[in-house]
Amino acid sequence: MASDPSALPSRLAGALHDAAAVLLPVRCAGCGVGGRVVCAPCAETLRPAPAPGTRGDLRFTAALEYGGAARRVLAAYKDGGRTDAASALAPALAASVVAVARARTGPARPELVCVPSSAAARRRRGYHPVALLLRHAGLRDRRLLARTGERDDQAGLDLAARARNASGALRALPAARGRTVILVDDIVTTGATAREAVRALAAGGATVVGVAALAQTPRRGVPGGVAREASAPPSHA
């Protein structure tokens, strides 16, 4: 398979972080204990358990609950530069993808599509968190979505503000027409970003057969209400 030049910065960033983990003392991304990228107790919280979830009319499958050590590992990986934790997180994302793929019907083999990072996030991280996890799982995504412009960070916004901020933020590329796809995301909070991605793909002529997520935030309060956390998840990809 031909190498994708656009993936080179991501691969380079991942290789540098992995090399640093070998040469420098390593601490667990979940609890800080020395000696392991993710210690055994924290790794246990990353054991995949794909389960269906809903946010309004959005249906998805997520393998982890975004809380405790799992939350800390994911935050460190996504916004703390701990790409060495990718191998510990990748099996859970892969499990969600497999669960969605198995639940669908039809002859077409679905392709995987990630929500694109903002330009600011790409510059800050140097890699796309979800695409990198997929590669660690032996999977590849297809670039079928693009951003229509820069938007506010979703972190810290309430349900209504997230919906307004996400509305119209994405567009499908011409190559999306006629494709059968699974949308892949990292964290589902209110579902605003995933819902917008599904809308954009459908508007571009793609058939979205499911949404696979690494984690979902716990839902508290009234049924159907917004997921609440003590603090917001890391900024969206």
C-alpha positions in Angstrom: 0.0 0.0 0.0 1.4 3.4 -1.0 2.5 5.7 1.9 0.3 8.7 2.6 2.6 11.8 2.7 0.1 13.6 4.9 0.6 11.0 7.6 4.4 11.7 7.8 4.2 14.5 10.5 2.0 12.2 12.6 4.3 9.2 12.2 7.4 11.4 13.0 5.7 12.8 16.2 4.8 9.3 17.3 8.2 7.9 16.6 9.9 10.8 18.6 7.6 10.3 21.6 8.2 6.5 21.5 11.9 7.0 21.4 11.8 9.4 24.3 9.9 6.8 26.3 12.7 4.3 25.7 15.6 6.7 26.6 13.9 8.6 29.5 12.3 7.3 32.7 8.7 6.4 32.0 5.7 7.0 34.2 2.2 5.6 33.9 0.0 8.0 31.9 -2.9 7.1 34.2 -1.5 7.4 37.7 2.1 8.5 37.4 3.8 5.4 38.9 7.2 4.7 37.4 8.3 2.0 35.1 5.4 1.5 32.7 3.7 3.6 30.0 0.4 2.3 31.5 0.6 0.3 34.7 -1.4 -2.9 35.1 -4.2 -1.5 37.3 -4.7 1.5 34.9 -4.5 -0.9 31.9 -7.4 -2.9 33.5 -9.6 0.2 33.2 -8.9 0.2 29.4 -10.2 -3.3 28.9 -12.7 -2.9 26.0 -16.4 -3.3 26.7 -18.2 -2.0 23.7 -21.7 -0.8 24.6 -24.4 1.1 22.7 -25.0 4.7 23.6 -27.3 7.5 22.6 -27.3 11.3 22.6 -30.6 12.5 21.4 -31.0 11.0 17.9 -27.3 10.0 17.7 -26.6 6.3 18.2 -23.1 5.1 18.7 -20.9 2.4 20.3 -18.2 3.2 22.8 -15.8 0.8 24.4 -14.8 2.8 27.5 -16.4 5.2 30.0 -14.5 8.5 30.2 -13.7 8.5 33.9 -11.0 7.6 36.4 -7.7 6.2 35.0 -9.1 5.8 31.5 -9.9 9.5 31.4 -6.4 10.4 32.6 -4.7 8.1 30.1 -6.8 9.5 27.2 -6.2 13.1 28.3 -2.4 12.4 28.5 -2.4 10.8 25.1 -4.6 13.4 23.4 -3.4 16.6 24.9 -0.3 15.7 26.9 1.8 14.4 24.1 1.8 10.8 25.5 1.6 9.0 22.1 3.4 6.1 23.8 0.0 5.3 25.4 -1.5 4.7 21.9 -0.9 1.0 22.1 -2.8 0.8 25.3 -5.8 2.7 24.0 -6.0 1.2 20.4 -7.6 -2.1 21.3 -10.6 -0.4 22.8 -11.1 1.8 19.7 -10.7 -1.3 17.5 -13.3 -3.1 19.6 -15.8 -0.4 19.0 -15.2 -0.4 15.3 -15.5 -4.2 15.1 -18.8 -4.1 17.1 -20.3 -1.5 14.7 -19.1 -3.4 11.7 -20.6 -6.7 12.9 -24.0 -5.1 13.7 -24.5 -3.7 10.2 -26.0 -5.6 7.2 -25.2 -5.2 3.5 -22.5 -6.4 1.1 -20.4 -3.2 1.0 -17.4 -3.2 3.4 -17.5 0.1 5.3 -14.6 2.5 5.3 -13.5 4.4 8.4 -13.7 8.1 8.6 -12.4 10.3 11.4 -13.5 13.8 12.3 -10.7 16.1 11.0 -8.6 18.1 13.5 -8.7 21.8 13.5 -5.7 23.6 12.1 -4.8 24.8 15.6 -5.0 21.2 17.0 -2.8 19.9 14.2 -0.2 22.5 14.9 -0.3 21.9 18.7 -0.2 18.1 18.6 1.6 17.2 15.4 -0.7 14.1 15.0 -4.3 13.2 14.7 -5.3 11.2 17.9 -7.9 9.0 16.4 -6.0 8.3 13.1 -2.9 7.3 15.1 -4.9 4.9 17.3 -6.4 3.3 14.2 -2.9 2.8 12.8 -1.8 1.2 16.1 -4.8 -1.2 15.7 -3.8 -2.1 12.1 -6.6 0.0 10.6 -6.6 3.0 8.3 -9.1 5.9 7.9 -10.0 7.6 4.7 -10.1 11.4 4.5 -13.6 12.2 3.5 -14.4 15.2 5.7 -13.0 18.7 5.9 -13.6 21.6 8.2 -15.4 24.7 6.8 -13.4 27.0 9.1 -12.0 27.4 12.6 -14.6 27.2 15.4 -14.4 27.6 19.2 -13.1 24.7 21.2 -16.0 22.5 22.2 -14.5 21.9 25.7 -16.3 23.9 28.4 -19.4 24.6 26.2 -22.8 23.6 27.3 -25.2 21.5 25.2 -26.8 24.3 23.3 -23.5 26.1 22.7 -21.8 22.9 21.5 -24.7 22.3 19.0 -24.4 25.9 17.7 -20.6 25.7 17.5 -20.7 22.3 15.6 -23.5 23.2 13.2 -22.1 23.6 9.6 -18.5 23.0 10.8 -17.8 20.1 8.5 -18.3 19.3 4.8 -17.8 16.1 2.9 -15.2 15.9 0.2 -16.3 14.8 -3.3 -14.8 11.4 -2.8 -17.4 10.7 -0.1 -20.2 10.2 -2.6 -21.3 6.6 -2.9 -19.1 5.4 0.0 -20.3 3.3 2.9 -18.6 4.4 6.1 -18.3 4.1 9.8 -17.6 7.4 11.6 -14.8 7.0 14.2 -14.4 9.5 17.1 -12.5 9.5 20.4 -14.9 10.9 23.0 -18.7 11.3 22.8 -19.9 14.0 25.2 -23.0 15.7 23.9 -22.7 14.1 20.5 -22.7 17.5 18.7 -19.5 16.9 16.8 -20.4 13.3 15.7 -23.9 14.4 14.7 -22.5 17.1 12.5 -20.0 14.7 10.9 -22.8 12.2 10.1 -24.9 15.1 8.6 -22.0 16.3 6.5 -21.2 12.8 5.2 -24.8 12.1 4.4 -25.2 15.4 2.6 -22.1 14.5 0.6 -23.7 11.3 -0.6 -22.1 8.8 1.8 -24.0 6.1 3.7 -23.0 6.2 7.4 -23.7 2.8 8.9 -22.6 3.5 12.4 -20.5 5.6 14.8 -17.7 4.0 16.8 -16.1 5.9 19.7 -13.3 5.1 22.1 -15.1 6.5 25.1 -18.3 8.2 26.2 -18.7 10.6 29.1 -21.0 9.4 32.0 -24.6 10.6 31.7 -25.9 12.1 34.9 -29.1 13.8 35.8 -32.4 13.5 33.8 -32.7 10.9 31.1 -31.6 12.2 27.8 -29.7 15.1 29.4 -26.2 16.2 28.6 -23.3 14.2 30.0 -21.8 16.1 32.8 -18.2 16.0 34.0 -16.4 17.7 36.8 -14.3 19.3 34.1 -14.5 19.2 30.3 -12.8 16.5 28.3 -9.7 17.4 26.2 -10.4 19.6 23.3 -11.9 17.8 20.3 -9.7 16.5 17.6 
